[in-house]
């Protein structure tokens, strides 16, 4: 009788331990996902989009051309949406190197039914270290006393 109580208590303790491990793993996975979302946000915000040429005197490497065509609409000519689309395209091709999108240009087809957007993706030779951006929240202190 005593051994069956011990076994029951042992089984209950094991069940609690396993559920605690599962909860800790879920919390760790949630933290990893939050870090990935943060890094993506930082990377997208890091990309600068302009209609102008790259700044003179600042060395850069051209990564490649970006272009897309879509039906003409108010959304198609919205600058914020164009920037977002170009950033997404550039980030998909050069996630670890893209710094800026320059020479962005819009042309409308002769019949006015389509808009074509072109630009160039570049990486500045002296760009900000993305690893530093990715880890900027680590070791932060919420108060001067360290609490």
Phi, psi and omega in degrees: 000315181297320180293328178290327176291320178295317178296320178296315178296321178296318179296319178294316178298319178296320179296317177297317180298316180294320179292325178294320177298318178297319179293321178294320179294319178297319179294321179294317178297321178297319179294319178298317179296319178298320179295319179295319177296317179299313180299319180296317179298317179296315181298318180291320179291333181292334184281123181260134180241131180212154175276351183270169175285164176300151180301134179289145179084357177249107184299142180212166175239131178280126181272323180160177181267150174237137177205144172208156179230139177211163180300144180293132177197168176301323178293326183294335181253007177287119185302320180296319180289324176296314179300315180299318181293317179296318178300315180298318179297314182293318181295325178295325181275319186228064186297332184258358186231339186295129176243323185208157173239118187241169178055035178296132183219143178240133174229143179256141180298160183303324181271000176076012184268342183223154174237137177244130179246131177233153178193172177238136176265135180226161173234124177286138180295335179247041185288161179295140180289113181296328178301321178296319178296319182296330185252016185291341179271350182287137177074014180287145179251131183284334180218160179300332181278357178085011180277000000 
